[in-house]
Amino acid sequence: MNMKPILCTVALLAAGAILSPAHADGRWAKTHPRRDQVNDRLQHQNKRIHEERKEGDLTKSQAAAMHKDDRQIRQEERDMAKQNGGHLTKQEQRTLNQQENQVSKDIGH
């Protein structure tokens, strides 16, 4: 049996796994500076929502709606990063920050 075609197939499959979009969402990509900035803001907003809810400044439904908005922003961030090899462009970062600004204003009321 000729092993060369089998070894070539295995090598191609391994290369495909390394270069696949799933790899772009690995730990190294999450620390990209623009992704890190967006995700740090989302984490900070999550804490603010919890604090405002605990202090009685937000109702349970208001807090739930804000958490939902933040989850949608986080999902959008992940989707954008998948399209760019694990990174965000400056425009994508700007867009996500504008969305976060709206949620931030809602928390402050």
C-alpha positions in Angstrom: 0.0 0.0 0.0 1.3 3.4 -1.0 1.4 5.7 2.1 2.2 8.9 0.3 -1.4 9.8 -0.7 -2.6 9.1 2.9 0.2 11.2 4.4 -0.6 14.1 2.0 -4.3 13.9 2.9 -3.5 13.9 6.6 -1.1 16.9 6.1 -3.8 18.9 4.2 -6.4 18.1 6.9 -4.0 19.3 9.6 -3.2 22.5 7.7 -6.9 23.2 7.2 -7.6 22.8 10.9 -4.8 25.2 11.8 -5.9 27.8 9.3 -9.6 27.5 9.9 -11.8 30.4 11.1 -12.3 28.5 14.4 -8.6 29.0 15.1 -9.0 32.8 14.6 -11.4 32.8 17.6 -8.7 31.1 19.8 -7.2 32.6 22.9 -4.5 34.7 21.1 -7.1 36.5 19.0 -9.2 37.5 22.0 -6.3 39.5 23.3 -6.0 41.7 20.1 -6.0 45.3 21.4 -9.2 46.4 19.8 -11.1 43.3 20.8 -9.7 43.6 24.3 -10.8 47.2 24.6 -14.4 46.4 23.5 -14.6 43.3 25.7 -13.2 45.2 28.7 -15.9 47.8 28.3 -18.6 45.2 28.0 -17.3 43.6 31.2 -17.3 47.0 33.0 -20.8 47.7 31.9 -21.9 44.3 33.1 -20.6 45.2 36.6 -22.3 48.6 36.4 -25.6 47.1 35.5 -25.3 44.6 38.5 -24.4 47.5 40.9 -27.3 49.7 39.7 -29.7 46.8 40.0 -28.4 46.0 43.5 -28.8 49.6 44.6 -32.4 49.6 43.2 -31.7 52.2 40.5 -32.7 49.7 37.8 -35.6 47.3 37.7 -35.1 43.7 37.0 -36.5 44.1 33.5 -34.4 47.1 32.8 -31.3 45.3 33.8 -32.3 42.2 31.8 -32.8 44.4 28.7 -29.4 46.0 29.1 -27.7 42.6 29.6 -29.4 41.5 26.4 -28.1 44.5 24.5 -24.6 43.8 25.8 -24.8 40.1 24.8 -25.8 41.2 21.3 -22.9 43.6 21.1 -20.5 40.8 22.3 -21.9 38.4 19.7 -21.5 41.1 17.0 -17.9 41.6 18.2 -17.2 37.8 17.8 -18.8 37.7 14.4 -16.8 40.7 13.2 -13.6 39.1 14.5 -14.3 35.8 12.8 -14.5 37.7 9.5 -11.1 39.4 10.1 -8.8 36.6 11.2 -9.6 37.2 14.9 -9.2 41.0 14.8 -11.4 44.0 14.7 -10.9 46.9 12.3 -10.8 50.4 13.6 -14.2 51.1 12.1 -15.7 47.9 13.7 -14.3 49.0 17.0 -15.8 52.4 16.6 -19.2 50.9 15.7 -19.2 48.6 18.7 -18.1 51.5 21.0 -21.0 53.6 19.7 -23.4 50.8 20.6 -21.8 50.4 24.0 -22.1 54.2 24.5 -25.9 53.9 24.1 -26.1 51.1 26.7 -23.8 53.1 29.0 -26.2 56.1 28.8 -29.1 53.9 29.7 -27.3 52.5 32.8 -26.7 56.1 34.0 -30.4 57.1 34.0 
